[in-house]
Amino acid sequence: MTRSLVPRHGAYELYWYVASERQRVFERRIAGRPRPWTDDSILQTYKFCNVYRAADRVSQYMISEVCYHDVSIRKCCDLRACGFAA
């Protein structure tokens, strides 16, 4: 049994609103502006991942502490990155 797809009006717009507002929150926080960084009560109350994965705390750790160290340990870098992500 298959059902026909019914578009949810406004879902696309809501998705992009949340993504863009979340990015604005991130930029305001990084710039050192005081709270609240948004008027959106949900984004004020709950934590969300960053819009860009590389901006997440764990990804920043991977970039600074795992991937870009001494060239002599570069061979095991991929293995360490895989182990860290698991």
N, C-alpha and C positions, 0 to 999 in steps of 0.2 A: 504494500500500500504506500503510495507516494502522495505527499501533500504539495500543493502548489505554494511557491514562495510568495509571501505577502510582504511588500516593502514596509519598513517602519519609518515613517516620515519623521525627519528630524534627527535620526540616529547618526548620520554622516556629519551633520553640523555639530551635534553634541560631542562626537569624538574629537573633531578638530578644535572645538572650543576648549575642551579639557586639556588636550595636548599643548595648545598654545598658551593657555593660562598657566599650566604647570611649568612651562619653560620660562615664562615671565617671573614666576615665583622663584625659580632657581636663580635667575639673573639678579633679581632684587636682593636675595639672600646673600649671594656671593659678593655683591657690591657693598654689603654692610648696611643696607637700609634697615630701619627698625620694623618690627612686626606691626601690624599684619601686612604681609606681602601681597595679599589679595583680598577682595571683598567676598569671594566665594566661600561660604561657610564650610562646605565639605573639604575644600583644599586647605582651609585653616585648621581643621580638626584632625584630619587623617594624613598619614604619611604615604607618599607615592614614590615609585621609582622615577628617576630622571628620564626626560624625553630621549636623551642621547645616552646610550649604554656607557660610553667612555667617561661620562660625567659621574657615574655611580661610584661610591666609596670603594667598593671591592675592585672595580675595574681600575680605578686610580692606583690602588695598591699594586695590582698586577703590573700595571705600566711602570710604576716607579721602582718597585722592589723585586720584581721577578724577571721582567723582560729585558731591561736595559742595564745589566750589570756587566762585569768583566767579560771580555770576549772569550777568555779561556773556559768559561763555564757555559758558553752559548750552546754547546752540544746537549746539555741536559735541560736547557731552558724550556723546550717544548714539552718534555716530560713533566717538569715542575708545573708548567701552566695547566697541563691536562689534569694533574693530580689536584691542583688547587681548585679547579672548576668542578671536580667531581663531588 
